[in-house]
């Protein structure tokens, strides 16, 4: 029991440190962007330009102002912390799938002559991942976590609708899809049945 508690505490500390560092990086980059006259905005994604594919990952760490980064920080911190409790390696893989899926979706479907950046694709992806992870892994505790997250952050789903031309619903939608896909890609193997049990 003591070993289990120690492991859980260590995971929580690691998850918290990772997410605080991630959010701090977002604020640092926004500070650099503001200080350089928005020079980093060039790393946002412009659709259907082959050279812009290299900006898919960087764009997820950049924002268009303090209000933008502030609006993403709290949900990213909360959802990321919960997801990272399952293990940092798995978490990193999930985040990579989410960012790439969201970025590719933006690259393919965003309106021409636009630049998309921000961590909201990652927020929606982590939301989708946590929402279905418990059902995919068949873990009751994670199902409860998913239900609670749906109750608290369920209004996020409105963000996948094209209601505001200044908000990338494409990034939100494809981030959500990436998170759900990641739950299936990285699902935990089922525990083997004990003696006398037969699976069909």
C-alpha positions in Angstrom: 0.0 0.0 0.0 2.8 2.4 0.9 4.5 1.7 -2.4 1.4 2.4 -4.3 0.9 5.7 -2.6 4.5 6.6 -3.2 4.1 5.8 -6.9 0.9 7.8 -7.1 2.5 10.8 -5.4 5.5 10.7 -7.7 3.3 10.6 -10.7 1.3 13.6 -9.5 4.4 15.6 -8.8 5.8 14.7 -12.3 2.5 15.5 -14.0 2.2 18.8 -12.2 5.8 19.8 -13.0 5.3 18.9 -16.7 2.1 20.9 -17.0 3.4 23.9 -15.1 6.5 23.9 -17.3 4.3 23.7 -20.5 2.1 26.6 -19.4 5.1 28.7 -18.4 6.6 28.0 -21.8 3.4 29.3 -23.5 3.6 32.5 -21.5 7.3 32.9 -22.1 6.8 32.5 -25.8 4.0 35.0 -25.9 6.2 37.5 -24.0 9.0 37.0 -26.6 6.4 37.4 -29.4 5.1 40.7 -28.0 8.6 42.0 -27.4 9.6 41.3 -31.0 6.5 42.8 -32.6 4.7 39.5 -33.1 7.7 38.0 -34.9 6.8 34.5 -33.8 3.4 34.6 -35.5 5.1 33.6 -38.7 5.2 30.1 -37.2 1.4 29.8 -37.3 -0.2 27.5 -39.9 -1.3 28.9 -43.2 -3.5 26.4 -45.1 -2.4 24.3 -48.0 1.1 25.7 -48.4 3.6 22.8 -48.3 6.2 24.8 -46.4 3.7 25.5 -43.6 3.6 21.8 -42.6 6.8 22.4 -40.6 4.8 24.9 -38.5 2.2 22.5 -37.3 4.0 21.7 -34.0 5.4 25.2 -33.2 1.9 26.8 -33.9 0.5 24.8 -30.9 2.8 26.7 -28.5 2.1 30.2 -29.8 -0.8 32.7 -29.3 -2.1 35.9 -30.6 -2.1 37.9 -27.3 -2.2 37.7 -23.6 -6.0 37.1 -23.5 -5.6 34.2 -25.9 -2.9 32.4 -23.9 -4.7 33.1 -20.7 -7.9 31.5 -22.0 -6.0 28.3 -22.9 -3.8 28.1 -19.8 -6.3 26.9 -17.1 -8.0 24.1 -19.1 -4.7 23.0 -20.5 -3.2 22.8 -17.0 -6.2 20.9 -15.6 -6.8 18.5 -18.4 -3.1 18.0 -19.1 -2.4 17.2 -15.4 -5.2 14.6 -15.3 -4.0 13.0 -18.6 -0.3 13.0 -17.5 -1.2 11.1 -14.3 -1.4 8.0 -16.5 2.3 8.2 -17.4 4.4 10.8 -19.1 5.5 8.7 -22.0 1.9 7.9 -22.9 0.9 11.5 -22.3 3.6 12.7 -24.7 2.5 10.3 -27.4 -1.1 11.4 -26.9 -0.2 15.1 -27.1 1.9 14.5 -30.3 -1.0 12.8 -32.0 -3.4 15.6 -31.0 -1.2 18.4 -32.1 -0.4 16.8 -35.5 -4.0 15.8 -36.1 -5.2 19.3 -35.2 -2.6 21.0 -37.2 -3.1 18.9 -40.3 -6.8 19.5 -40.0 -6.2 23.2 -40.0 -3.8 23.0 -42.9 -6.3 21.1 -45.0 -9.5 22.9 -44.2 -8.9 26.4 -42.8 -9.9 29.4 -45.0 -7.2 30.7 -47.3 -5.1 33.7 -46.3 -5.4 32.9 -42.6 -2.9 32.1 -39.9 -3.8 29.7 -37.1 -2.0 29.3 -33.8 -2.7 28.4 -30.2 -2.9 25.6 -27.8 -6.7 25.2 -28.0 -6.3 22.2 -30.4 -4.4 20.5 -27.6 -7.0 21.5 -25.1 -9.8 19.9 -27.2 -7.7 16.9 -27.9 -7.0 16.2 -24.2 -10.7 16.8 -23.5 -11.6 14.1 -26.1 -9.0 11.8 -24.9 -10.1 11.9 -21.2 -13.7 11.7 -22.2 -13.4 8.3 -23.9 -10.2 6.8 -22.3 -12.0 5.0 -19.5 -14.5 3.4 -21.9 -11.7 2.3 -24.3 -9.5 0.9 -21.5 -12.5 -0.4 -19.6 -11.3 1.2 -16.4 -14.1 2.3 -14.0 -12.1 5.1 -12.4 -11.2 6.6 -15.7 -14.9 6.4 -16.8 -15.9 8.4 -13.7 -13.1 10.9 -14.5 -14.4 11.2 -18.0 -18.0 11.8 -16.8 -16.8 14.5 -14.4 -14.8 16.2 -17.1 -17.8 16.1 -19.4 -19.8 17.8 -16.7 -17.2 20.5 -16.1 -15.9 21.1 -19.6 -18.7 19.8 -21.7 -19.4 23.3 -23.0 -16.1 23.1 -24.9 -18.0 21.1 -27.5 -19.6 24.2 -28.8 -16.1 25.3 -29.9 -16.1 22.7 -32.8 -18.9 24.7 -34.5 -18.2 27.5 -37.0 -19.8 30.2 -34.9 -17.0 32.8 -34.9 -14.8 33.6 -37.9 -11.9 34.7 -35.5 -11.8 31.3 -33.8 -10.4 28.1 -35.4 -13.2 25.7 -35.1 -11.1 23.5 -37.4 -8.3 23.3 -34.9 -10.8 22.5 -32.2 -12.6 19.8 -34.2 -9.6 18.0 -35.4 -7.9 18.3 -32.0 -11.0 16.6 -30.5 -10.8 13.9 -33.2 -7.1 13.4 -32.5 -7.7 13.0 -28.8 -10.4 10.3 -29.3 -8.1 8.6 -31.8 -5.2 8.7 -29.3 -7.4 6.9 -26.7 -7.7 4.0 -29.1 -4.1 4.1 -30.4 -2.7 4.0 -26.9 -5.2 1.9 -25.1 -3.9 -0.2 -22.3 -3.8 -4.0 -22.9 -6.4 -5.9 -21.1 -5.3 -8.0 -18.2 -5.2 -11.7 -18.9 -8.0 -13.7 -17.5 -7.3 -16.0 -14.6 -7.3 -19.8 -14.7 -10.7 -21.3 -15.6 -11.8 -18.3 -17.6 -12.3 -18.4 -21.3 -12.5 -15.2 -23.5 -14.6 -15.2 -26.6 
